[in-house]
Amino acid sequence: MFLIITGIILFIFLIIVHEYGHFLVAKRNGVDVEEFGIGFPPKIWGKRLGKGIFEGYYTINLLPLGGFVKLKGENGEDNEKGSFKLASSKAKLKIMLAGVAMNLVAAFIILTIVAFFGMPKLINNQFTVASDTKVSKSEALINFIDKGSPADKAGLKISDNIKSLNGTSVASQDQLRVLTKTNAGKTVDITFIRKGTLITSKVQLLSAQTVADSLKSNNPKGYLGIETTDYTLVKSTWSSPIVAIGLSLQIIKLTIVGLGTTLAHLGSSIGLFVIGHGTQAKSQASQASQNVTGPIGVYALLSRGSVLGYQFILFIVGLLSLTLAIMNALPIPALDGGRAFLLVLFKIIKKPLLPKTEDRIHGTGFAILMILFVVIAIVDIKRFY
């Protein structure tokens, strides 16, 4: 529970870091900040706090979907000193993209720390510096248990960490596969860790004949009846900052590719729905939802990943910081990238961006984002609970 709470606090910290980017850069460029909000209204609490450049009106709001900084004259109608409207285009761009920069810096710091103390290997061909990489931990974690299997009867549960079978240490799924085959049909001791407690249980493995016969049927079985995931931590020393940068670039690329795939499936779903192919449209929408998650999904990841230790929690928080940077850098209305994109676009075409036009664009974008948050929340509930 401690690690879950720590993860949630760190997630909120990322939002604060992002918004503080806007807050501080705005003040550095002479723009007054009227409110620094965690979550979205309605407001629960508000108070003026801080001194100097950190002084401001801080609020905590009901909807835990992010945060915001309200700038004086942000709607373009205030011409008084300290108004956002009076700031130069360069200053406006710096203010808009400061949150992205802060999240990139936070991700770099977090991933550097994780690389030094033990980086989880969760990505195919994950970036490392081979000459400065050492495996510090290797475990086999249960991610599936076949109902009625030997593992099920022995009381094993998902997320249990298998340590040994019949006295032989287990550090990977390949080792476990060999050991269960070697001891087919025997009653053996299986030792595993569950929530920090070491447990040993008796289990009778299926015989080789039973497994062979099942492979010819529609219900194939394993000797133990589980599926596992290898969880490996690798440590770096002098190369930790390099690993953080290399992994960040790798994750940014994978995230952009994943977003592209999601949009492709979503577009296909809409097209199929319009022409009356409801079943196929539902299938495409389902595939689109596989690459996204929201606050509920983040909580589920932190909750389930807490058994893996602080390195995993920090790793997820680092990924979230990168994700916040990427999403806010994209030209999506209502987000930082969308605001910056409109500013540059209207600067290029040499036309004034009227407050009503900007409000309409970002208002529509915000409404769509809120609908997506609800849809993603429903998907997360079905996926994780």
VOKOL-157801 format. One record per residue (C-alpha): residue in three letters; x negated, y negated, z negated. Coordinates in nm, 3 decimals, decimal comma. Each point is the difference from the previous one (the first is absolute). Layout:
% VOKOL-157801
<romi resn="ALA" px="X" py="Y" pz="Z"/>
...
//
This chain:
% VOKOL-157801
<romi resn="MET" px="0,000" py="0,000" pz="0,000"/>
<romi resn="PHE" px="-0,290" py="-0,235" pz="-0,080"/>
<romi resn="LEU" px="-0,137" py="0,032" pz="0,354"/>
<romi resn="ILE" px="0,347" py="-0,057" pz="0,151"/>
<romi resn="ILE" px="0,044" py="-0,321" pz="-0,201"/>
<romi resn="THR" px="-0,355" py="-0,105" pz="0,091"/>
<romi resn="GLY" px="0,074" py="0,058" pz="0,369"/>
<romi resn="ILE" px="0,320" py="-0,206" pz="-0,014"/>
<romi resn="ILE" px="-0,182" py="-0,282" pz="-0,180"/>
<romi resn="LEU" px="-0,273" py="0,006" pz="0,266"/>
<romi resn="PHE" px="0,265" py="-0,009" pz="0,275"/>
<romi resn="ILE" px="0,154" py="-0,312" pz="-0,160"/>
<romi resn="PHE" px="-0,353" py="-0,137" pz="-0,030"/>
<romi resn="LEU" px="-0,043" py="0,034" pz="0,380"/>
<romi resn="ILE" px="0,312" py="-0,210" pz="0,054"/>
<romi resn="ILE" px="-0,131" py="-0,262" pz="-0,242"/>
<romi resn="VAL" px="-0,339" py="0,001" pz="0,176"/>
<romi resn="HIS" px="0,171" py="-0,050" pz="0,337"/>
<romi resn="GLU" px="0,218" py="-0,286" pz="-0,118"/>
<romi resn="TYR" px="-0,287" py="-0,161" pz="-0,188"/>
<romi resn="GLY" px="-0,178" py="-0,021" pz="0,334"/>
<romi resn="HIS" px="0,279" py="-0,224" pz="0,130"/>
<romi resn="PHE" px="0,022" py="-0,184" pz="-0,334"/>
<romi resn="LEU" px="-0,367" py="-0,093" pz="-0,032"/>
<romi resn="VAL" px="-0,065" py="-0,081" pz="0,367"/>
<romi resn="ALA" px="0,313" py="-0,216" pz="0,009"/>
<romi resn="LYS" px="-0,119" py="-0,199" pz="-0,299"/>
<romi resn="ARG" px="-0,354" py="-0,024" pz="0,142"/>
<romi resn="ASN" px="0,152" py="-0,157" pz="0,312"/>
<romi resn="GLY" px="0,215" py="-0,252" pz="-0,185"/>
<romi resn="VAL" px="0,332" py="0,184" pz="0,022"/>
<romi resn="ASP" px="0,210" py="0,015" pz="-0,318"/>
<romi resn="VAL" px="0,136" py="0,339" pz="-0,113"/>
<romi resn="GLU" px="0,352" py="-0,016" pz="-0,145"/>
<romi resn="GLU" px="0,031" py="0,366" pz="-0,105"/>
<romi resn="PHE" px="-0,207" py="0,317" pz="-0,029"/>
<romi resn="GLY" px="0,242" py="0,295" pz="0,001"/>
<romi resn="ILE" px="-0,046" py="0,371" pz="-0,072"/>
<romi resn="GLY" px="0,286" py="0,189" pz="0,166"/>
<romi resn="PHE" px="0,285" py="-0,171" pz="0,183"/>
<romi resn="PRO" px="0,293" py="-0,195" pz="-0,155"/>
<romi resn="PRO" px="0,219" py="-0,001" pz="-0,199"/>
<romi resn="LYS" px="-0,239" py="-0,135" pz="-0,261"/>
<romi resn="ILE" px="-0,037" py="0,181" pz="-0,333"/>
<romi resn="TRP" px="-0,261" py="-0,224" pz="-0,165"/>
<romi resn="GLY" px="-0,192" py="-0,316" pz="0,080"/>
<romi resn="LYS" px="-0,254" py="-0,223" pz="-0,174"/>
<romi resn="ARG" px="-0,266" py="-0,258" pz="0,085"/>
<romi resn="LEU" px="-0,342" py="0,146" pz="-0,085"/>
<romi resn="GLY" px="-0,373" py="-0,046" pz="0,062"/>
<romi resn="LYS" px="-0,242" py="-0,288" pz="0,028"/>
<romi resn="GLY" px="-0,175" py="-0,172" pz="0,287"/>
<romi resn="ILE" px="0,027" py="0,176" pz="0,333"/>
<romi resn="PHE" px="0,184" py="0,291" pz="-0,168"/>
<romi resn="GLU" px="0,274" py="-0,222" pz="-0,144"/>
<romi resn="GLY" px="0,345" py="0,073" pz="0,138"/>
<romi resn="TYR" px="0,357" py="0,119" pz="-0,054"/>
<romi resn="TYR" px="-0,005" py="0,382" pz="-0,022"/>
<romi resn="THR" px="0,310" py="0,221" pz="0,031"/>
<romi resn="ILE" px="0,089" py="0,369" pz="-0,026"/>
<romi resn="ASN" px="0,290" py="0,100" pz="0,224"/>
<romi resn="LEU" px="0,241" py="0,292" pz="0,016"/>
<romi resn="LEU" px="-0,077" py="0,162" pz="0,337"/>
<romi resn="PRO" px="-0,339" py="0,179" pz="-0,022"/>
<romi resn="LEU" px="-0,077" py="-0,026" pz="0,370"/>
<romi resn="GLY" px="-0,309" py="-0,222" pz="-0,004"/>
<romi resn="GLY" px="-0,057" py="-0,361" pz="-0,095"/>
<romi resn="PHE" px="-0,008" py="-0,353" pz="0,137"/>
<romi resn="VAL" px="-0,150" py="-0,347" pz="-0,035"/>
<romi resn="LYS" px="0,235" py="-0,292" pz="0,063"/>
<romi resn="LEU" px="-0,184" py="-0,299" pz="0,143"/>
<romi resn="LYS" px="0,120" py="-0,358" pz="-0,014"/>
<romi resn="GLY" px="0,166" py="-0,095" pz="0,327"/>
<romi resn="GLU" px="-0,041" py="0,351" pz="0,140"/>
<romi resn="ASN" px="0,324" py="-0,039" pz="0,193"/>
<romi resn="GLY" px="-0,156" py="-0,295" pz="0,184"/>
<romi resn="GLU" px="0,237" py="-0,267" pz="-0,132"/>
<romi resn="ASP" px="-0,216" py="-0,153" pz="-0,275"/>
<romi resn="ASN" px="-0,240" py="-0,275" pz="0,112"/>
<romi resn="GLU" px="-0,129" py="-0,092" pz="-0,347"/>
<romi resn="LYS" px="-0,360" py="0,041" pz="-0,113"/>
<romi resn="GLY" px="-0,081" py="0,364" pz="-0,074"/>
<romi resn="SER" px="0,249" py="0,126" pz="0,257"/>
<romi resn="PHE" px="-0,084" py="0,304" pz="0,214"/>
<romi resn="LYS" px="0,130" py="-0,190" pz="0,303"/>
<romi resn="LEU" px="-0,276" py="-0,261" pz="-0,031"/>
<romi resn="ALA" px="-0,280" py="0,260" pz="-0,010"/>
<romi resn="SER" px="-0,207" py="0,049" pz="0,316"/>
<romi resn="SER" px="0,060" py="0,304" pz="0,221"/>
<romi resn="LYS" px="-0,337" py="0,140" pz="-0,110"/>
<romi resn="ALA" px="0,096" py="-0,037" pz="-0,366"/>
<romi resn="LYS" px="0,338" py="0,163" pz="0,061"/>
<romi resn="LEU" px="-0,163" py="0,299" pz="0,168"/>
<romi resn="LYS" px="-0,244" py="0,039" pz="-0,288"/>
<romi resn="ILE" px="0,286" py="-0,010" pz="-0,250"/>
<romi resn="MET" px="0,210" py="0,250" pz="0,196"/>
<romi resn="LEU" px="-0,281" py="0,253" pz="0,042"/>
<romi resn="ALA" px="-0,161" py="-0,042" pz="-0,343"/>
<romi resn="GLY" px="0,209" py="0,284" pz="-0,141"/>
<romi resn="VAL" px="-0,127" py="0,237" pz="0,268"/>
<romi resn="ALA" px="-0,360" py="-0,098" pz="-0,077"/>
<romi resn="MET" px="0,052" py="0,055" pz="-0,374"/>
<romi resn="ASN" px="0,145" py="0,348" pz="0,056"/>
<romi resn="LEU" px="-0,293" py="0,093" pz="0,225"/>
<romi resn="VAL" px="-0,245" py="-0,113" pz="-0,268"/>
<romi resn="ALA" px="0,195" py="0,190" pz="-0,269"/>
<romi resn="ALA" px="0,003" py="0,316" pz="0,214"/>
<romi resn="PHE" px="-0,377" py="-0,028" pz="0,057"/>
<romi resn="ILE" px="-0,070" py="-0,036" pz="-0,374"/>
<romi resn="ILE" px="0,234" py="0,284" pz="-0,100"/>
<romi resn="LEU" px="-0,126" py="0,243" pz="0,266"/>
<romi resn="THR" px="-0,362" py="-0,084" pz="-0,085"/>
<romi resn="ILE" px="0,069" py="0,095" pz="-0,362"/>
<romi resn="VAL" px="0,179" py="0,319" pz="0,106"/>
<romi resn="ALA" px="-0,287" py="0,097" pz="0,233"/>
<romi resn="PHE" px="-0,246" py="-0,036" pz="-0,287"/>
<romi resn="PHE" px="0,201" py="0,205" pz="-0,251"/>
<romi resn="GLY" px="0,150" py="0,254" pz="0,242"/>
<romi resn="MET" px="0,191" py="-0,056" pz="0,326"/>
<romi resn="PRO" px="0,286" py="0,244" pz="0,080"/>
<romi resn="LYS" px="-0,040" py="0,159" pz="0,344"/>
<romi resn="LEU" px="0,351" py="-0,027" pz="0,141"/>
<romi resn="ILE" px="-0,061" py="-0,095" pz="0,364"/>
<romi resn="ASN" px="-0,135" py="0,216" pz="0,281"/>
<romi resn="ASN" px="-0,361" py="-0,100" pz="0,076"/>
<romi resn="GLN" px="0,015" py="-0,251" pz="-0,285"/>
<romi resn="PHE" px="-0,282" py="-0,255" pz="0,019"/>
<romi resn="THR" px="-0,303" py="0,068" pz="-0,220"/>
<romi resn="VAL" px="-0,374" py="-0,062" pz="0,006"/>
<romi resn="ALA" px="-0,128" py="0,358" pz="0,018"/>
<romi resn="SER" px="-0,337" py="-0,070" pz="-0,159"/>
<romi resn="ASP" px="0,164" py="-0,156" pz="-0,306"/>
<romi resn="THR" px="0,299" py="0,230" pz="-0,047"/>
<romi resn="LYS" px="0,035" py="0,259" pz="-0,275"/>
<romi resn="VAL" px="0,304" py="0,217" pz="-0,077"/>
<romi resn="SER" px="0,092" py="-0,061" pz="-0,366"/>
<romi resn="LYS" px="0,321" py="0,204" pz="-0,016"/>
<romi resn="SER" px="0,178" py="0,260" pz="0,213"/>
<romi resn="GLU" px="0,337" py="0,144" pz="-0,099"/>
<romi resn="ALA" px="0,287" py="0,203" pz="0,145"/>
<romi resn="LEU" px="0,336" py="-0,165" pz="-0,083"/>
<romi resn="ILE" px="0,331" py="0,178" pz="0,050"/>
<romi resn="ASN" px="0,236" py="-0,183" pz="0,236"/>
<romi resn="PHE" px="0,253" py="0,280" pz="0,069"/>
<romi resn="ILE" px="0,125" py="0,309" pz="-0,184"/>
<romi resn="ASP" px="0,207" py="0,266" pz="0,173"/>
<romi resn="LYS" px="0,310" py="0,080" pz="-0,206"/>
<romi resn="GLY" px="-0,020" py="0,345" pz="-0,156"/>
<romi resn="SER" px="-0,369" py="0,033" pz="0,084"/>
<romi resn="PRO" px="-0,265" py="0,126" pz="-0,247"/>
<romi resn="ALA" px="-0,097" py="-0,362" pz="-0,069"/>
<romi resn="ASP" px="0,361" py="-0,093" pz="-0,071"/>
<romi resn="LYS" px="0,042" py="0,295" pz="-0,240"/>
<romi resn="ALA" px="-0,327" py="-0,093" pz="-0,174"/>
<romi resn="GLY" px="0,133" py="-0,350" pz="-0,071"/>
<romi resn="LEU" px="-0,226" py="-0,204" pz="0,228"/>
<romi resn="LYS" px="0,127" py="-0,342" pz="0,108"/>
<romi resn="ILE" px="-0,073" py="-0,251" pz="0,275"/>
<romi resn="SER" px="-0,303" py="-0,222" pz="-0,083"/>
<romi resn="ASP" px="-0,159" py="0,268" pz="-0,219"/>
<romi resn="ASN" px="-0,376" py="0,008" pz="0,053"/>
<romi resn="ILE" px="-0,125" py="0,358" pz="0,039"/>
<romi resn="LYS" px="-0,336" py="0,050" pz="-0,170"/>
<romi resn="SER" px="-0,061" py="0,375" pz="0,022"/>
<romi resn="LEU" px="0,146" py="0,334" pz="0,108"/>
<romi resn="ASN" px="-0,102" py="0,320" pz="-0,177"/>
<romi resn="GLY" px="-0,297" py="-0,179" pz="-0,157"/>
<romi resn="THR" px="-0,135" py="-0,147" pz="0,326"/>
<romi resn="SER" px="-0,002" py="-0,380" pz="0,036"/>
<romi resn="VAL" px="0,220" py="-0,155" pz="0,269"/>
<romi resn="ALA" px="-0,101" py="-0,330" pz="0,161"/>
<romi resn="SER" px="0,183" py="0,017" pz="0,336"/>
<romi resn="GLN" px="0,294" py="0,159" pz="0,177"/>
<romi resn="ASP" px="-0,240" py="0,214" pz="0,205"/>
<romi resn="GLN" px="-0,149" py="0,147" pz="-0,318"/>
<romi resn="LEU" px="0,348" py="0,066" pz="-0,138"/>
<romi resn="ARG" px="0,105" py="0,170" pz="0,324"/>
<romi resn="VAL" px="-0,300" py="0,236" pz="-0,013"/>
<romi resn="LEU" px="0,052" py="0,080" pz="-0,369"/>
<romi resn="THR" px="0,371" py="0,079" pz="0,033"/>
<romi resn="LYS" px="-0,069" py="0,228" pz="0,298"/>
<romi resn="THR" px="-0,284" py="0,175" pz="-0,187"/>
<romi resn="ASN" px="0,227" py="0,062" pz="-0,302"/>
<romi resn="ALA" px="0,313" py="0,090" pz="0,201"/>
<romi resn="GLY" px="0,249" py="0,207" pz="-0,204"/>
<romi resn="LYS" px="-0,186" py="-0,053" pz="-0,329"/>
<romi resn="THR" px="0,114" py="-0,171" pz="-0,319"/>
<romi resn="VAL" px="-0,250" py="-0,280" pz="-0,064"/>
<romi resn="ASP" px="-0,053" py="-0,300" pz="-0,225"/>
<romi resn="ILE" px="0,054" py="-0,338" pz="0,163"/>
<romi resn="THR" px="-0,126" py="-0,309" pz="-0,180"/>
<romi resn="PHE" px="0,126" py="-0,346" pz="0,089"/>
<romi resn="ILE" px="0,025" py="-0,353" pz="-0,136"/>
<romi resn="ARG" px="0,338" py="-0,165" pz="-0,050"/>
<romi resn="LYS" px="0,007" py="-0,361" pz="-0,124"/>
<romi resn="GLY" px="-0,341" py="0,039" pz="-0,161"/>
<romi resn="THR" px="0,077" py="0,334" pz="-0,170"/>
<romi resn="LEU" px="-0,189" py="0,317" pz="0,095"/>
<romi resn="ILE" px="0,241" py="0,296" pz="0,039"/>
<romi resn="THR" px="-0,063" py="0,366" pz="0,079"/>
<romi resn="SER" px="0,277" py="0,228" pz="0,128"/>
<romi resn="LYS" px="0,033" py="0,356" pz="0,126"/>
<romi resn="VAL" px="0,109" py="0,044" pz="0,361"/>
<romi resn="GLN" px="0,051" py="0,311" pz="0,214"/>
<romi resn="LEU" px="-0,100" py="-0,073" pz="0,358"/>
<romi resn="LEU" px="0,188" py="0,152" pz="0,291"/>
<romi resn="SER" px="-0,161" py="0,302" pz="0,162"/>
<romi resn="ALA" px="-0,176" py="-0,019" pz="0,335"/>
<romi resn="GLN" px="0,271" py="0,221" pz="0,152"/>
<romi resn="THR" px="0,281" py="-0,224" pz="-0,126"/>
<romi resn="VAL" px="-0,168" py="-0,309" pz="0,142"/>
<romi resn="ALA" px="-0,074" py="0,174" pz="0,333"/>
<romi resn="ASP" px="0,361" py="0,115" pz="0,033"/>
<romi resn="SER" px="0,133" py="-0,349" pz="-0,082"/>
<romi resn="LEU" px="-0,206" py="-0,153" pz="0,281"/>
<romi resn="LYS" px="0,207" py="0,202" pz="0,247"/>
<romi resn="SER" px="0,323" py="-0,146" pz="-0,139"/>
<romi resn="ASN" px="0,160" py="-0,346" pz="-0,009"/>
<romi resn="ASN" px="-0,110" py="-0,040" pz="-0,362"/>
<romi resn="PRO" px="-0,382" py="0,024" pz="-0,016"/>
<romi resn="LYS" px="-0,150" py="0,018" pz="-0,347"/>
<romi resn="GLY" px="-0,338" py="-0,062" pz="-0,161"/>
<romi resn="TYR" px="-0,171" py="0,204" pz="-0,270"/>
<romi resn="LEU" px="0,065" py="-0,274" pz="-0,257"/>
<romi resn="GLY" px="0,276" py="-0,187" pz="0,181"/>
<romi resn="ILE" px="-0,131" py="-0,356" pz="-0,008"/>
<romi resn="GLU" px="-0,148" py="-0,268" pz="0,221"/>
<romi resn="THR" px="-0,280" py="-0,216" pz="-0,129"/>
<romi resn="THR" px="-0,176" py="-0,323" pz="0,091"/>
<romi resn="ASP" px="-0,372" py="-0,053" pz="-0,050"/>
<romi resn="TYR" px="-0,067" py="-0,309" pz="-0,210"/>
<romi resn="THR" px="-0,361" py="-0,112" pz="0,027"/>
<romi resn="LEU" px="-0,177" py="-0,300" pz="-0,153"/>
<romi resn="VAL" px="-0,323" py="-0,128" pz="0,155"/>
<romi resn="LYS" px="-0,228" py="-0,251" pz="-0,171"/>
<romi resn="SER" px="-0,223" py="-0,265" pz="0,154"/>
<romi resn="THR" px="-0,256" py="-0,233" pz="-0,160"/>
<romi resn="TRP" px="-0,174" py="-0,269" pz="0,207"/>
<romi resn="SER" px="0,235" py="0,063" pz="0,294"/>
<romi resn="SER" px="0,322" py="-0,062" pz="-0,197"/>
<romi resn="PRO" px="0,066" py="-0,343" pz="0,160"/>
<romi resn="ILE" px="-0,074" py="0,145" pz="0,347"/>
<romi resn="VAL" px="0,241" py="0,287" pz="-0,065"/>
<romi resn="ALA" px="0,265" py="-0,250" pz="-0,112"/>
<romi resn="ILE" px="-0,036" py="-0,201" pz="0,323"/>
<romi resn="GLY" px="-0,018" py="0,305" pz="0,228"/>
<romi resn="LEU" px="0,300" py="0,166" pz="-0,165"/>
<romi resn="SER" px="0,198" py="-0,326" pz="0,011"/>
<romi resn="LEU" px="-0,057" py="-0,030" pz="0,376"/>
<romi resn="GLN" px="0,101" py="0,364" pz="0,041"/>
<romi resn="ILE" px="0,319" py="-0,049" pz="-0,200"/>
<romi resn="ILE" px="0,088" py="-0,323" pz="0,184"/>
<romi resn="LYS" px="-0,027" py="0,186" pz="0,331"/>
<romi resn="LEU" px="0,211" py="0,292" pz="-0,125"/>
<romi resn="THR" px="0,261" py="-0,240" pz="-0,142"/>
<romi resn="ILE" px="0,035" py="-0,190" pz="0,326"/>
<romi resn="VAL" px="0,029" py="0,325" pz="0,196"/>
<romi resn="GLY" px="0,259" py="0,123" pz="-0,252"/>
<romi resn="LEU" px="0,201" py="-0,321" pz="0,031"/>
<romi resn="GLY" px="-0,009" py="0,031" pz="0,378"/>
<romi resn="THR" px="0,131" py="0,356" pz="-0,022"/>
<romi resn="THR" px="0,273" py="-0,107" pz="-0,241"/>
<romi resn="LEU" px="0,113" py="-0,282" pz="0,229"/>
<romi resn="ALA" px="-0,002" py="0,235" pz="0,300"/>
<romi resn="HIS" px="0,223" py="0,251" pz="-0,180"/>
<romi resn="LEU" px="0,225" py="-0,279" pz="-0,127"/>
<romi resn="GLY" px="0,037" py="-0,148" pz="0,348"/>
<romi resn="SER" px="0,075" py="0,344" pz="0,144"/>
<romi resn="SER" px="0,258" py="0,058" pz="-0,273"/>
<romi resn="ILE" px="0,181" py="-0,325" pz="0,078"/>
<romi resn="GLY" px="-0,004" py="0,076" pz="0,374"/>
<romi resn="LEU" px="0,137" py="0,352" pz="-0,050"/>
<romi resn="PHE" px="0,271" py="-0,129" pz="-0,234"/>
<romi resn="VAL" px="0,110" py="-0,261" pz="0,254"/>
<romi resn="ILE" px="0,042" py="0,261" pz="0,276"/>
<romi resn="GLY" px="0,190" py="0,233" pz="-0,231"/>
<romi resn="HIS" px="-0,260" py="0,263" pz="-0,098"/>
<romi resn="GLY" px="0,064" py="-0,020" pz="-0,374"/>
<romi resn="THR" px="-0,176" py="0,321" pz="-0,104"/>
<romi resn="GLN" px="-0,320" py="-0,086" pz="0,188"/>
<romi resn="ALA" px="0,016" py="-0,356" pz="-0,130"/>
<romi resn="LYS" px="0,017" py="0,130" pz="-0,357"/>
<romi resn="SER" px="-0,300" py="0,223" pz="0,064"/>
<romi resn="GLN" px="-0,206" py="-0,292" pz="0,134"/>
<romi resn="ALA" px="0,105" py="-0,220" pz="-0,294"/>
<romi resn="SER" px="-0,107" py="0,276" pz="-0,240"/>
<romi resn="GLN" px="-0,344" py="0,017" pz="0,164"/>
<romi resn="ALA" px="-0,029" py="-0,379" pz="-0,018"/>
<romi resn="SER" px="0,061" py="0,010" pz="-0,376"/>
<romi resn="GLN" px="-0,279" py="0,250" pz="-0,065"/>
<romi resn="ASN" px="-0,274" py="-0,266" pz="0,030"/>
<romi resn="VAL" px="0,148" py="-0,257" pz="-0,236"/>
<romi resn="THR" px="0,070" py="-0,025" pz="-0,371"/>
<romi resn="GLY" px="0,116" py="-0,264" pz="-0,246"/>
<romi resn="PRO" px="-0,014" py="-0,073" pz="-0,375"/>
<romi resn="ILE" px="0,178" py="0,326" pz="-0,087"/>
<romi resn="GLY" px="-0,244" py="0,199" pz="0,211"/>
<romi resn="VAL" px="-0,293" py="-0,184" pz="-0,155"/>
<romi resn="TYR" px="0,127" py="0,088" pz="-0,348"/>
<romi resn="ALA" px="0,039" py="0,365" pz="0,104"/>
<romi resn="LEU" px="-0,356" py="0,008" pz="0,137"/>
<romi resn="LEU" px="-0,138" py="-0,154" pz="-0,318"/>
<romi resn="SER" px="0,207" py="0,234" pz="-0,217"/>
<romi resn="ARG" px="-0,098" py="0,318" pz="0,181"/>
<romi resn="GLY" px="-0,357" py="-0,112" pz="0,057"/>
<romi resn="SER" px="-0,059" py="-0,090" pz="-0,364"/>
<romi resn="VAL" px="-0,098" py="0,364" pz="-0,070"/>
<romi resn="LEU" px="-0,296" py="-0,049" pz="0,236"/>
<romi resn="GLY" px="-0,161" py="-0,265" pz="-0,217"/>
<romi resn="TYR" px="-0,085" py="-0,369" pz="0,013"/>
<romi resn="GLN" px="-0,199" py="0,031" pz="0,325"/>
<romi resn="PHE" px="0,314" py="0,099" pz="0,192"/>
<romi resn="ILE" px="0,206" py="-0,280" pz="-0,158"/>
<romi resn="LEU" px="-0,265" py="-0,260" pz="0,087"/>
<romi resn="PHE" px="-0,029" py="0,144" pz="0,351"/>
<romi resn="ILE" px="0,376" py="-0,039" pz="0,058"/>
<romi resn="VAL" px="-0,009" py="-0,355" pz="-0,138"/>
<romi resn="GLY" px="-0,288" py="-0,080" pz="0,237"/>
<romi resn="LEU" px="0,204" py="0,138" pz="0,292"/>
<romi resn="LEU" px="0,300" py="-0,208" pz="-0,108"/>
<romi resn="SER" px="-0,216" py="-0,313" pz="-0,002"/>
<romi resn="LEU" px="-0,113" py="0,075" pz="0,354"/>
<romi resn="THR" px="0,358" py="0,070" pz="0,106"/>
<romi resn="LEU" px="0,119" py="-0,331" pz="-0,144"/>
<romi resn="ALA" px="-0,275" py="-0,178" pz="0,193"/>
<romi resn="ILE" px="0,086" py="0,178" pz="0,327"/>
<romi resn="MET" px="0,376" py="-0,052" pz="-0,026"/>
<romi resn="ASN" px="-0,038" py="-0,367" pz="-0,088"/>
<romi resn="ALA" px="-0,244" py="-0,054" pz="0,287"/>
<romi resn="LEU" px="0,247" py="0,129" pz="0,260"/>
<romi resn="PRO" px="0,225" py="-0,253" pz="0,183"/>
<romi resn="ILE" px="0,313" py="0,108" pz="-0,189"/>
<romi resn="PRO" px="0,252" py="-0,280" pz="-0,073"/>
<romi resn="ALA" px="0,024" py="-0,096" pz="-0,369"/>
<romi resn="LEU" px="-0,346" py="0,143" pz="-0,075"/>
<romi resn="ASP" px="-0,329" py="-0,191" pz="0,003"/>
<romi resn="GLY" px="-0,105" py="0,121" pz="0,343"/>
<romi resn="GLY" px="0,336" py="-0,099" pz="0,148"/>
<romi resn="ARG" px="-0,026" py="-0,351" pz="-0,141"/>
<romi resn="ALA" px="-0,358" py="-0,037" pz="0,127"/>
<romi resn="PHE" px="0,101" py="0,135" pz="0,341"/>
<romi resn="LEU" px="0,283" py="-0,254" pz="0,037"/>
<romi resn="LEU" px="-0,231" py="-0,285" pz="-0,106"/>
<romi resn="VAL" px="-0,263" py="0,096" pz="0,261"/>
<romi resn="LEU" px="0,260" py="0,075" pz="0,270"/>
<romi resn="PHE" px="0,171" py="-0,339" pz="-0,027"/>
<romi resn="LYS" px="-0,341" py="-0,167" pz="-0,018"/>
<romi resn="ILE" px="-0,098" py="0,167" pz="0,328"/>
<romi resn="ILE" px="0,323" py="-0,090" pz="0,180"/>
<romi resn="LYS" px="-0,026" py="-0,352" pz="-0,149"/>
<romi resn="LYS" px="0,353" py="-0,009" pz="-0,135"/>
<romi resn="PRO" px="0,110" py="-0,088" pz="-0,353"/>
<romi resn="LEU" px="0,121" py="0,289" pz="-0,212"/>
<romi resn="LEU" px="0,327" py="-0,137" pz="-0,136"/>
<romi resn="PRO" px="0,081" py="0,093" pz="-0,362"/>
<romi resn="LYS" px="0,338" py="0,143" pz="0,102"/>
<romi resn="THR" px="-0,159" py="0,219" pz="0,266"/>
<romi resn="GLU" px="-0,267" py="0,126" pz="-0,239"/>
<romi resn="ASP" px="0,255" py="0,066" pz="-0,277"/>
<romi resn="ARG" px="0,221" py="0,190" pz="0,244"/>
<romi resn="ILE" px="-0,286" py="0,219" pz="0,122"/>
<romi resn="HIS" px="-0,138" py="0,080" pz="-0,345"/>
<romi resn="GLY" px="0,347" py="0,032" pz="-0,154"/>
<romi resn="THR" px="0,092" py="0,262" pz="0,259"/>
<romi resn="GLY" px="-0,332" py="0,175" pz="-0,054"/>
<romi resn="PHE" px="0,049" py="0,004" pz="-0,377"/>
<romi resn="ALA" px="0,351" py="0,145" pz="0,036"/>
<romi resn="ILE" px="-0,134" py="0,278" pz="0,225"/>
<romi resn="LEU" px="-0,280" py="0,071" pz="-0,248"/>
<romi resn="MET" px="0,252" py="0,032" pz="-0,285"/>
<romi resn="ILE" px="0,205" py="0,247" pz="0,206"/>
<romi resn="LEU" px="-0,318" py="0,197" pz="0,073"/>
<romi resn="PHE" px="-0,086" py="0,001" pz="-0,371"/>
<romi resn="VAL" px="0,340" py="0,158" pz="-0,075"/>
<romi resn="VAL" px="-0,038" py="0,257" pz="0,279"/>
<romi resn="ILE" px="-0,355" py="0,087" pz="-0,111"/>
<romi resn="ALA" px="0,118" py="0,030" pz="-0,362"/>
<romi resn="ILE" px="0,267" py="0,252" pz="0,108"/>
<romi resn="VAL" px="-0,260" py="0,193" pz="0,201"/>
<romi resn="ASP" px="-0,241" py="0,001" pz="-0,296"/>
<romi resn="ILE" px="0,267" py="0,131" pz="-0,238"/>
<romi resn="LYS" px="0,080" py="0,287" pz="0,237"/>
<romi resn="ARG" px="-0,368" py="0,069" pz="0,064"/>
<romi resn="PHE" px="-0,131" py="-0,006" pz="-0,356"/>
<romi resn="TYR" px="0,304" py="0,078" pz="-0,217"/>
//
